[in-house]
Amino acid sequence: MSTVVADITISLDGFVTGPDAGPDAGLGRGGEELHAWVMSDHEVDRAMLEEASAASGAVVMGRNLFDVIDGPHGWNDEMGYGADVDARPPFFVVTSSRPETVRLAPSHDFTFVLDGPAAAVEQARAVAGDRDVYVMGGGQVVRSCLDAGVVDRLRLHIAPLVLGGGTPLFDAAVPRSLVQQDVRVSPHAVHVTYDVTR
């Protein structure tokens, strides 16, 4: 059975976007700096990116994140899931309504799941085979999947950045203990992997 990995970049002060994030503003004011590690050529950062892209059998994301990546300033032929690796596993978008159009279709496979994050993870697991399911964000979807107990592993990419506001990851989260399994460091991020205790 596949492992469900919640994988997200976070600032030192706990935000996964800067203020005013959205389709026209991407990750918000200062938020693009969160992903400096993704654009890095440092061996640690490249290894993290390539390992995750290769292991992804399916990906779960929220509607806000989908609207950003499918928007006019989102993914393109040179930059997609896994940055320049541009992996294309099936994507499951947690939403309350399907979009009228999808700019990235048919080059990307999007399924819109109307009955919550846990259902999206279940559908993603059904197609992932022996590969992993990645919950890539946004913050609310990652937190909801953790709170629902459907995440096996949490991977945080901690950027050396204080945003001072934005979308918090752990706002009103269910308390839980984690078991640290791996730490890798580059000039652009501290990559920490935890097993999630049940």
Phi, psi and omega per residue, in radians:
M1 nan 2.554 -3.109
S2 -1.259 2.713 3.048
T3 -1.628 2.423 3.082
V4 -1.712 2.055 -3.073
V5 -2.002 2.036 2.975
A6 -1.473 2.090 -2.966
D7 -2.291 1.996 -3.045
I8 -2.667 2.620 3.082
T9 -1.639 2.447 -3.039
I10 -2.437 2.566 3.065
S11 -1.392 2.922 3.104
L12 -1.051 -0.521 3.139
D13 -1.669 0.288 2.904
G14 1.578 0.315 -3.118
F15 -1.881 2.497 3.114
V16 -1.774 -0.127 2.948
T17 -2.483 2.880 2.945
G18 -1.475 3.131 3.095
P19 -1.073 2.620 3.026
D20 1.119 0.622 3.089
A21 -1.199 2.672 3.090
G22 2.898 3.121 -3.065
P23 -0.959 -0.614 -3.130
D24 -1.602 -0.191 -3.081
A25 -2.130 0.129 3.121
G26 0.975 -2.158 -3.111
L27 -1.510 0.250 3.068
G28 1.453 -3.124 -3.110
R29 -1.087 2.061 3.123
G30 1.404 -0.123 -3.032
G31 -1.239 -0.478 -3.132
E32 -1.063 -0.509 3.132
E33 -1.126 -0.370 3.094
L34 -0.958 -0.665 -3.017
H35 -1.737 0.458 3.052
A36 -1.011 -0.574 -3.133
W37 -1.135 -0.554 -3.116
V38 -1.173 -0.563 -3.099
M39 -1.619 -0.015 -3.055
S40 -1.356 2.657 3.007
D41 -1.721 0.088 3.141
H42 -1.091 2.432 -3.034
E43 -1.030 -0.633 3.135
V44 -1.169 -0.823 -3.135
D45 -1.111 -0.765 3.132
R46 -1.084 -0.724 -3.141
A47 -1.103 -0.749 3.124
M48 -1.056 -0.805 -3.113
L49 -1.130 -0.825 -3.097
E50 -1.204 -0.686 3.108
E51 -1.095 -0.799 -3.125
A52 -1.147 -0.747 -3.141
S53 -1.084 -0.743 -3.125
A54 -1.207 -0.542 -3.086
A55 -1.459 -0.223 -3.022
S56 -1.291 1.989 3.035
G57 -1.641 -0.401 3.088
A58 -2.909 2.730 -3.067
V59 -2.310 2.403 3.071
V60 -1.927 2.370 3.081
M61 -2.524 2.832 3.082
G62 -1.538 2.927 -3.098
R63 -1.163 -0.674 3.132
N64 -1.054 -0.777 3.118
L65 -1.138 -0.742 3.095
F66 -0.991 -0.787 -3.125
D67 -1.068 -0.571 3.100
V68 -1.252 -0.869 -3.062
I69 -1.249 -0.461 3.112
D70 -1.575 -0.124 -3.121
G71 -1.310 3.102 -3.056
P72 -1.100 -0.410 3.141
H73 -1.869 0.275 -3.073
G74 -1.558 -2.565 -3.092
W75 -1.062 2.660 3.107
N76 -2.554 -2.934 -3.073
D77 -1.159 -0.393 -3.133
E78 -1.742 -0.314 -3.008
M79 -2.466 2.106 3.135
G80 -2.617 -2.581 3.108
Y81 -1.136 2.148 -3.019
G82 1.493 0.365 3.137
A83 0.956 -2.171 -3.080
D84 -1.299 -0.161 3.017
V85 -1.187 -0.615 3.069
D86 0.868 0.953 3.042
A87 -1.196 2.670 -3.096
R88 -2.332 1.064 3.024
P89 -1.256 2.969 3.034
P90 -1.177 2.471 -3.121
F91 -1.974 2.417 3.110
F92 -2.076 2.050 -3.026
V93 -1.820 2.119 3.096
V94 -1.410 2.115 -3.057
T95 -2.706 2.868 3.034
S96 -1.706 -0.187 3.086
S97 -2.725 2.588 3.126
R98 -1.358 2.502 3.074
P99 -1.243 2.702 3.122
E100 -1.221 -0.639 3.126
T101 -2.396 2.739 3.082
V102 -2.256 1.965 -3.104
R103 -1.087 -0.666 -3.054
L104 -1.406 -0.118 3.094
A105 -1.389 2.578 0.013
P106 -1.612 0.166 -3.094
S107 -1.219 -0.371 3.091
H108 -2.167 2.553 -3.098
D109 -1.735 1.808 3.131
F110 -1.915 2.305 2.989
T111 -2.043 2.286 -3.106
F112 -1.753 2.086 -3.032
V113 -1.836 2.090 -3.023
L114 -1.665 -0.071 -3.047
D115 -2.042 0.616 2.911
G116 1.742 2.908 -3.083
P117 -1.087 -0.716 -3.130
A118 -1.092 -0.673 3.099
A119 -1.165 -0.652 3.105
A120 -1.121 -0.722 3.095
V121 -1.101 -0.728 3.129
E122 -1.083 -0.754 3.118
Q123 -1.166 -0.674 3.118
A124 -1.132 -0.720 3.111
R125 -1.060 -0.618 -3.089
A126 -1.131 -0.425 -3.112
V127 -1.907 -0.185 -3.036
A128 -1.295 -0.349 -3.106
G129 1.124 -2.298 3.131
D130 -1.496 -0.078 -3.137
R131 -1.538 2.985 -3.019
D132 -1.511 2.745 2.972
V133 -1.766 2.206 3.115
Y134 -1.881 2.232 2.997
V135 -1.718 1.853 -2.960
M136 -1.678 -0.133 3.141
G137 2.272 -3.096 0.001
G138 -1.255 -2.934 -3.044
G139 -0.981 -0.722 -3.115
Q140 -1.137 -0.687 -3.141
V141 -1.194 -0.761 3.096
V142 -1.048 -0.849 -3.140
R143 -1.072 -0.738 -3.141
S144 -1.117 -0.700 3.120
C145 -1.182 -0.702 3.051
L146 -1.070 -0.830 -3.111
D147 -1.115 -0.556 -3.139
A148 -1.387 -0.137 3.112
G149 1.329 0.439 -3.115
V150 -1.816 0.096 -3.132
V151 -1.801 2.302 3.092
D152 -1.618 -0.560 -3.028
R153 -2.493 2.435 3.075
L154 -2.015 2.165 3.090
R155 -2.062 2.068 3.106
L156 -1.904 2.329 3.014
H157 -1.838 1.773 -3.005
I158 -1.584 1.931 -3.104
A159 -1.429 2.490 3.110
P160 -1.362 1.238 -2.955
L161 -2.650 2.355 2.999
V162 -1.929 2.027 -3.081
L163 -1.584 -0.475 3.121
G164 1.336 -0.017 3.127
G165 2.965 2.990 -3.129
G166 2.325 -2.555 3.141
T167 -1.676 1.972 3.137
P168 -1.346 2.584 3.105
L169 -1.447 -0.795 -2.978
F170 -1.854 0.471 3.112
D171 -1.123 2.053 3.121
A172 1.002 0.623 3.128
A173 -1.356 2.738 3.060
V174 -1.234 2.241 3.119
P175 -1.066 2.483 3.108
R176 -2.820 2.767 3.051
S177 -1.726 2.563 3.103
L178 -2.167 2.736 3.095
V179 -2.018 2.001 -3.111
Q180 -1.214 2.264 -3.084
Q181 -2.014 -0.514 -3.047
D182 -2.753 2.458 3.050
V183 -2.376 2.217 3.064
R184 -2.269 2.458 -3.017
V185 -2.165 2.366 2.980
S186 -2.303 3.026 3.062
P187 -1.131 -0.275 -3.019
H188 -1.818 -0.283 -3.110
A189 -2.956 2.727 2.902
V190 -1.845 2.054 -3.084
H191 -1.709 1.947 -3.059
V192 -2.066 2.270 3.103
T193 -2.014 2.275 3.134
Y194 -2.127 2.483 2.865
D195 -1.444 2.455 -3.137
V196 -1.633 2.138 3.128
T197 -1.377 2.598 -3.122
R198 -1.727 nan nan
